[in-house]
Structures are given as structure tokens and as C-alpha cells.
């Protein structure tokens, strides 16, 4: 298991499919305008798995 990120630590860019099947890239939501991104992962929540 990896160590959790520290507050303010930078993460690597990644791309994931949205629920609409479109690619969503993390760095498209980050910027100099002070945007923050919060990710939640809910395994098996509202999915056909």
C-alpha cells in the first residue's frame, strides 16, 4: 500500500472515462486561477459491477 498524499502535494496527471464515456483529464481542471479538485471513488456505487 502506498503512503497518502500530503496536503498541497502535487499528483501525476491522469485521464479517466466519465460516466458518459468521455475522457476526463485531471490537469484540465487544475490551473493558476486557484481551482481545487476533490476525487471520490465509490466502488460498486451506482455501477453495474
Residue, then its C-alpha position, 0 to 999 in steps of 0.5 A: x500500500x502506498x503512503x497518502x498524499x500530503x496536503x498541497x502535494x502535487x499528483x501525476x496527471x491522469x485521464x479517466x472515462x466519465x460516466x458518459x464515456x468521455x475522457x476526463x483529464x485531471x490537469x484540465x481542471x487544475x490551473x493558476x486561477x486557484x481551482x481545487x479538485x476533490x476525487x471520490x471513488x465509490x466502488x460498486x456505487x451506482x455501477x453495474x459491477 
